[in-house]
């Protein structure tokens, strides 16, 4: 079953090393649309049946500003959104198996914009990359992230230690309102 390219892809020169969306089959588990000048992901919702087997989705180096449209992919474990224009975690839909989320070098400025990510994928996430965002430079960021994402094994390329986990729990217990980053 072949697909027509969404308008946001037609204008961009394909530079991906993996098949473009037009040749994606229901058996494919990996899709890279790296560097396609995508601005949104609403096209994913239109092709849920075809994208349902995806395990890894690479959308890095685009112009994506919103996470709306990303969700409802029951097998997705790895989502790469590095080097985009994402300023909030709002809009991310259900991704029940997501284990790795790369949001390096986006526009996430503070912890309030990360909270929606925790609500959407915090229960399953094991690896999170947020460096290159303003929030990653804020005081208490690592403690807040470890509190919000209880199963993280790696944050910004560094393994999470038991001592860090305990420190994050103590920090959260003492923080005003539970999580103040």
C-alpha positions, 0 to 999 in steps of 0.5 A, a space after each residue: 500500500 503506497 502513500 501520497 506524500 504530505 504537502 510538507 514533504 513534497 516541497 522538501 528535497 528528500 535527503 533521508 537514507 531510509 525510504 520516504 513515506 511514499 514507499 513505507 509498507 505496513 511491515 516497516 519498523 524504521 522511518 527516517 525523515 531527518 532533514 526534510 524541512 517538516 514543520 508538523 507531524 499531523 500527517 502521522 495521524 492520517 497514516 496510523 495504520 501504515 505507521 503502526 509497526 514503527 519501532 523507531 522514528 527519526 524526525 531530527 533536523 526539521 522545523 517541527 514546532 509542535 508534538 501534536 500528531 505524534 501519538 497512537 503508535 503502539 510499537 514506537 520505542 525510539 523517537 528522535 526529535 533532536 534539532 527542531 523548534 519544539 518549545 513545549 511537551 504539550 500535544 504528545 499523544 500516547 506512546 505506550 512503549 516509548 523507551 527513548 526520547 531525543 529532544 536535544 537542541 530544541 526550545 524547551 525553556 523551563 520545567 513547566 514545558 517538560 511536565 506534559 512529556 512526563 504525563 505522556 511517556 514518563 511511565 516507560 521512558 528509559 533514555 531522555 536527551 534534553 541538552 541544548 534546551 534552556 531547561 537543561 541548564 536550569 538549577 535542579 533540572 536533573 533532580 526534577 527530570 529524575 523525579 518526573 521520569 522514574 524509570 530513566 536509566 540515562 539522562 543527557 548521555 549520563 547513566 543515572 546512579 542510585 545515589 542520584 535517584 535518592 537525591 532526586 527523591 529527597 529534593 522532590 520531598 523538599 521542593 515547594 509543590 513537589 517539583 520546582 525546577 
